């Protein structure tokens, strides 16, 4: 059984994902996942991997890195706050709706 990857920092996770072809920057705006000015329908995107990081001394250092892939094969990254600095509840609900790949 293949062991899941884990990276020691957010930056290392992003760099490794970019090398794996996750080159698009996704964002959450107005309860939608966006690529630039394009909205992506929830049924057209899935979570490939999630990496969570907790700050050693500062709760605001907590983050989650999502590796996402669209049904068209476009791969990208979404970085959100995690824990005390988490995105608002509506955005968390939106992410919870995405299927795992």
C-alpha positions in Angstrom: 0.0 0.0 0.0 1.4 3.4 -1.0 2.0 5.8 1.9 0.4 9.3 1.5 2.8 12.1 1.0 3.2 14.8 3.7 5.3 17.9 3.4 6.8 19.7 6.3 5.7 23.2 5.3 3.0 24.9 3.3 5.6 26.2 0.8 7.1 22.7 0.3 3.6 21.3 -0.3 2.9 24.0 -2.9 6.2 23.5 -4.6 5.8 19.7 -4.7 2.3 20.0 -6.0 3.4 22.4 -8.7 6.0 19.9 -9.8 3.2 17.3 -10.0 1.3 19.5 -12.4 -1.0 21.5 -10.0 -0.2 24.8 -11.6 -3.5 26.8 -11.4 -4.3 29.0 -8.4 -7.8 28.5 -7.2 -9.6 30.8 -4.8 -13.0 31.0 -3.0 -15.1 34.0 -3.8 -18.8 34.5 -3.1 -19.3 30.9 -2.2 -17.8 29.7 -5.5 -14.4 28.2 -6.5 -12.8 30.5 -9.0 -9.9 30.4 -11.4 -9.2 34.1 -12.2 -12.6 35.4 -13.2 -14.0 32.0 -14.2 -16.4 30.2 -11.8 -16.0 26.4 -11.6 -19.2 24.4 -10.9 -18.9 22.2 -7.9 -19.8 19.1 -9.9 -16.8 19.9 -12.2 -14.0 19.8 -9.5 -12.7 17.3 -7.0 -10.2 17.2 -4.1 -7.1 15.1 -4.9 -5.2 15.7 -1.7 -5.4 17.9 1.5 -2.5 18.9 3.6 -3.1 20.6 7.0 -0.6 22.6 8.9 -0.6 23.9 12.4 1.6 26.8 13.6 4.0 25.9 16.4 3.4 29.1 18.4 0.9 31.2 16.4 -2.6 29.9 15.6 -2.8 32.3 12.7 -0.1 30.1 11.0 -2.6 27.3 10.5 -3.4 26.5 6.9 -4.9 23.9 4.6 -3.5 23.2 1.1 -6.0 21.6 -1.3 -4.9 19.9 -4.5 -7.9 20.2 -6.9 -8.6 18.8 -10.3 -11.4 19.7 -12.7 -13.3 17.2 -14.8 -11.4 18.6 -17.8 -8.1 17.6 -16.2 -7.0 21.1 -15.1 -5.1 20.8 -11.8 -4.5 23.5 -9.2 -4.1 24.6 -5.6 -6.3 26.3 -3.1 -4.8 27.5 0.2 -7.2 28.4 3.0 -6.9 29.2 6.7 -7.3 26.3 9.1 -8.3 26.2 12.7 -8.6 29.6 14.4 -7.9 31.3 11.0 -10.3 29.2 9.0 -12.3 30.5 6.1 -15.9 31.4 7.0 -18.4 28.6 7.6 -20.0 29.0 4.2 -16.7 28.4 2.5 -16.0 25.3 4.7 -19.4 24.0 3.7 -18.6 24.6 0.0 -15.3 22.6 0.4 -17.1 19.8 2.2 -19.4 19.4 -0.9 -16.4 18.5 -3.1 -15.9 14.8 -3.8 -12.6 13.2 -3.1 -10.7 11.8 -6.1 
